[in-house]
Amino acid sequence: METLWFWLIAIMLAGYVILDGFDLGVGILHLWIANTDAERRTVIRSIGPVWDGNEVWILAAGGTLYFAFPALYASSFSGFYLPLMMVLWLLILRGISLEFRGHVTEPIWAKLCDAIFWLASVLLTIFYGAALGNVVRGVPLDANGQFFEPLWTNFMPSGQTGILDWYTVLVGIVALAVITLHGATWLAYKTEGELHSKSVRAASAIWWLVAFFTVALTLVTFLLLPHHFDNFRSAPWGFIFPLIAIAGLLGIAWTNGRKDKVAFLASCTYLAGMLTSVAFSLYPNVLPASTDRAYSLTVTNAHAGEYGLKIGAIWWLIGMALAVGYFRFVYGTFGGKVSDVESDRGAEY
């Protein structure tokens, strides 16, 4: 049962990255490809009806983590307290800037909201990537399953590590490139005219960077942390996950500028393949220890009671059915291209 919950949480986190990822990508891109106030409003309207709903998935994943793996929740939320507070404030600033942008009339305040939206989106993406890098690299867990990491130490991924080192910063930079590409494919799908052309060109340029980073980060990870290849060696069927990522990446290159919806779905496929590849390489660990692998939190020593997991699975299915139904309604209702005509409801529509 604990293995099932491991994969359910992995799928929920992947869903969050895919859904809120294009929101973040739009935030990163909107100062780059939107040159006028009208264009920026159009870019923001492309995510207006869905951005806040997309962010709910991280709360759902956190709540599920608390229920299924309480030891992991307690350890990670205390050890990562400082970066989690930074992420919380960035989420708040991003939401405030989006909402205020639709109500202010003075150009100087609109520009300030745009700048905050861009900065919060960039920093959030880098911090999410660095957090993933910490999980892959491992954290200094003690025998009681507790740890503390400062924001940085000597920037080395071994010994007395910090949240930031050269490896986790590299993962953060890769995440920035990947999410920017994801946002570009979304904008190409949702916009038309000159904004569409600029989004397609941005996706084409960033694709090469993402392709290079994908290969480079994979090689660096297996050289620095060779044990992550163990699961692929013992269960070769797991190679299906990186193959899904490769297919998604090639699909973006093949359809970008020709089939916008397919290109966006290919970007979703790439993200799903990459994240499930990481989950497969981590299993059965949920939080590896860099101090001693025997101290790692696993699906075996971190899960909740068996009865609770079984009952929780029933309620999870009910909750997910409602959530999926809601998202189908929202995305169906607000489907199609957004125009460059000013909206009465500002950033919300």
SULLIN-V625467 format. One record per residue. N is the residue number from 0. RES is the residue in three letters. SS is DSSP state (hx for helix, st for strand, lp for the rest). OMEGA is omega in whole degrees, 0 to 359 (999 if undefined). Layout:
N/RES/SS/OMEGA, N/RES/SS/OMEGA
//
This chain:
0/MET/lp/180, 1/GLU/hx/177, 2/THR/hx/177, 3/LEU/hx/181, 4/TRP/hx/174, 5/PHE/hx/183, 6/TRP/hx/176, 7/LEU/hx/179, 8/ILE/hx/177, 9/ALA/hx/179, 10/ILE/hx/179, 11/MET/hx/178, 12/LEU/hx/176, 13/ALA/hx/177, 14/GLY/hx/178, 15/TYR/hx/181, 16/VAL/hx/180, 17/ILE/hx/185, 18/LEU/hx/179, 19/ASP/hx/179, 20/GLY/hx/180, 21/PHE/hx/172, 22/ASP/hx/179, 23/LEU/hx/178, 24/GLY/hx/176, 25/VAL/hx/178, 26/GLY/hx/179, 27/ILE/hx/188, 28/LEU/hx/196, 29/HIS/hx/174, 30/LEU/hx/183, 31/TRP/hx/187, 32/ILE/hx/178, 33/ALA/lp/188, 34/ASN/lp/181, 35/THR/lp/179, 36/ASP/hx/180, 37/ALA/hx/179, 38/GLU/hx/180, 39/ARG/hx/176, 40/ARG/hx/178, 41/THR/hx/179, 42/VAL/hx/180, 43/ILE/hx/179, 44/ARG/hx/179, 45/SER/hx/178, 46/ILE/hx/187, 47/GLY/hx/184, 48/PRO/lp/191, 49/VAL/lp/190, 50/TRP/hx/183, 51/ASP/hx/176, 52/GLY/hx/179, 53/ASN/hx/182, 54/GLU/hx/180, 55/VAL/hx/184, 56/TRP/hx/178, 57/ILE/hx/175, 58/LEU/hx/179, 59/ALA/hx/179, 60/ALA/hx/178, 61/GLY/hx/178, 62/GLY/hx/178, 63/THR/hx/177, 64/LEU/hx/178, 65/TYR/hx/182, 66/PHE/hx/189, 67/ALA/hx/183, 68/PHE/lp/185, 69/PRO/hx/179, 70/ALA/hx/177, 71/LEU/hx/180, 72/TYR/hx/182, 73/ALA/hx/183, 74/SER/hx/185, 75/SER/hx/183, 76/PHE/hx/174, 77/SER/hx/180, 78/GLY/hx/180, 79/PHE/lp/187, 80/TYR/hx/183, 81/LEU/hx/179, 82/PRO/hx/177, 83/LEU/hx/176, 84/MET/hx/177, 85/MET/hx/177, 86/VAL/hx/179, 87/LEU/hx/180, 88/TRP/hx/177, 89/LEU/hx/176, 90/LEU/hx/179, 91/ILE/hx/180, 92/LEU/hx/180, 93/ARG/hx/179, 94/GLY/hx/179, 95/ILE/hx/182, 96/SER/hx/179, 97/LEU/hx/182, 98/GLU/hx/181, 99/PHE/hx/182, 100/ARG/hx/181, 101/GLY/lp/185, 102/HIS/lp/181, 103/VAL/lp/179, 104/THR/lp/179, 105/GLU/lp/182, 106/PRO/hx/183, 107/ILE/hx/179, 108/TRP/hx/176, 109/ALA/hx/179, 110/LYS/hx/177, 111/LEU/hx/178, 112/CYS/hx/178, 113/ASP/hx/181, 114/ALA/hx/180, 115/ILE/hx/178, 116/PHE/hx/180, 117/TRP/hx/183, 118/LEU/hx/180, 119/ALA/hx/179, 120/SER/hx/180, 121/VAL/hx/184, 122/LEU/hx/178, 123/LEU/hx/181, 124/THR/hx/180, 125/ILE/hx/180, 126/PHE/hx/176, 127/TYR/hx/178, 128/GLY/hx/178, 129/ALA/hx/177, 130/ALA/hx/176, 131/LEU/hx/178, 132/GLY/hx/177, 133/ASN/hx/180, 134/VAL/hx/180, 135/VAL/hx/181, 136/ARG/hx/184, 137/GLY/lp/181, 138/VAL/st/185, 139/PRO/lp/178, 140/LEU/lp/173, 141/ASP/lp/184, 142/ALA/lp/179, 143/ASN/lp/180, 144/GLY/lp/180, 145/GLN/lp/177, 146/PHE/lp/171, 147/PHE/lp/175, 148/GLU/lp/171, 149/PRO/lp/182, 150/LEU/lp/173, 151/TRP/st/175, 152/THR/lp/180, 153/ASN/lp/179, 154/PHE/lp/175, 155/MET/lp/183, 156/PRO/lp/177, 157/SER/lp/182, 158/GLY/lp/179, 159/GLN/lp/187, 160/THR/lp/170, 161/GLY/lp/177, 162/ILE/lp/181, 163/LEU/st/168, 164/ASP/lp/186, 165/TRP/hx/180, 166/TYR/hx/181, 167/THR/hx/175, 168/VAL/hx/176, 169/LEU/hx/178, 170/VAL/hx/178, 171/GLY/hx/179, 172/ILE/hx/177, 173/VAL/hx/178, 174/ALA/hx/179, 175/LEU/hx/180, 176/ALA/hx/183, 177/VAL/hx/182, 178/ILE/hx/176, 179/THR/hx/176, 180/LEU/hx/179, 181/HIS/hx/178, 182/GLY/hx/180, 183/ALA/hx/179, 184/THR/hx/176, 185/TRP/hx/180, 186/LEU/hx/176, 187/ALA/hx/179, 188/TYR/hx/189, 189/LYS/hx/185, 190/THR/lp/179, 191/GLU/lp/178, 192/GLY/hx/184, 193/GLU/hx/177, 194/LEU/hx/178, 195/HIS/hx/180, 196/SER/hx/180, 197/LYS/hx/178, 198/SER/hx/178, 199/VAL/hx/179, 200/ARG/hx/178, 201/ALA/hx/179, 202/ALA/hx/179, 203/SER/hx/181, 204/ALA/hx/184, 205/ILE/hx/182, 206/TRP/hx/181, 207/TRP/hx/178, 208/LEU/hx/180, 209/VAL/hx/179, 210/ALA/hx/179, 211/PHE/hx/181, 212/PHE/hx/180, 213/THR/hx/179, 214/VAL/hx/184, 215/ALA/hx/182, 216/LEU/hx/178, 217/THR/hx/179, 218/LEU/hx/180, 219/VAL/hx/182, 220/THR/hx/182, 221/PHE/hx/176, 222/LEU/hx/181, 223/LEU/hx/185, 224/LEU/lp/187, 225/PRO/hx/181, 226/HIS/hx/178, 227/HIS/hx/177, 228/PHE/hx/185, 229/ASP/hx/182, 230/ASN/hx/178, 231/PHE/hx/179, 232/ARG/hx/182, 233/SER/hx/180, 234/ALA/lp/185, 235/PRO/hx/178, 236/TRP/hx/179, 237/GLY/hx/178, 238/PHE/hx/177, 239/ILE/hx/182, 240/PHE/hx/174, 241/PRO/hx/177, 242/LEU/hx/175, 243/ILE/hx/178, 244/ALA/hx/180, 245/ILE/hx/179, 246/ALA/hx/178, 247/GLY/hx/180, 248/LEU/hx/178, 249/LEU/hx/178, 250/GLY/hx/177, 251/ILE/hx/181, 252/ALA/hx/185, 253/TRP/hx/188, 254/THR/hx/183, 255/ASN/lp/179, 256/GLY/lp/180, 257/ARG/lp/178, 258/LYS/lp/190, 259/ASP/hx/181, 260/LYS/hx/179, 261/VAL/hx/178, 262/ALA/hx/178, 263/PHE/hx/178, 264/LEU/hx/175, 265/ALA/hx/176, 266/SER/hx/176, 267/CYS/hx/180, 268/THR/hx/178, 269/TYR/hx/180, 270/LEU/hx/179, 271/ALA/hx/180, 272/GLY/hx/180, 273/MET/hx/184, 274/LEU/hx/177, 275/THR/hx/174, 276/SER/hx/178, 277/VAL/hx/180, 278/ALA/hx/180, 279/PHE/hx/180, 280/SER/hx/180, 281/LEU/hx/187, 282/TYR/lp/8, 283/PRO/lp/179, 284/ASN/st/169, 285/VAL/st/173, 286/LEU/st/183, 287/PRO/lp/176, 288/ALA/st/176, 289/SER/lp/180, 290/THR/lp/180, 291/ASP/lp/185, 292/ARG/hx/177, 293/ALA/hx/180, 294/TYR/hx/184, 295/SER/lp/172, 296/LEU/st/184, 297/THR/st/177, 298/VAL/lp/181, 299/THR/lp/185, 300/ASN/lp/183, 301/ALA/lp/187, 302/HIS/lp/177, 303/ALA/lp/182, 304/GLY/lp/184, 305/GLU/hx/181, 306/TYR/hx/179, 307/GLY/hx/179, 308/LEU/hx/180, 309/LYS/hx/179, 310/ILE/hx/179, 311/GLY/hx/179, 312/ALA/hx/179, 313/ILE/hx/181, 314/TRP/hx/177, 315/TRP/hx/179, 316/LEU/hx/179, 317/ILE/hx/180, 318/GLY/hx/180, 319/MET/hx/178, 320/ALA/hx/178, 321/LEU/hx/181, 322/ALA/hx/180, 323/VAL/hx/177, 324/GLY/hx/178, 325/TYR/hx/182, 326/PHE/hx/175, 327/ARG/hx/179, 328/PHE/hx/183, 329/VAL/hx/182, 330/TYR/hx/176, 331/GLY/hx/181, 332/THR/hx/184, 333/PHE/lp/178, 334/GLY/lp/179, 335/GLY/lp/183, 336/LYS/lp/171, 337/VAL/lp/182, 338/SER/lp/179, 339/ASP/lp/178, 340/VAL/lp/180, 341/GLU/lp/182, 342/SER/lp/177, 343/ASP/lp/184, 344/ARG/lp/175, 345/GLY/hx/188, 346/ALA/hx/185, 347/GLU/hx/182, 348/TYR/lp/999
//
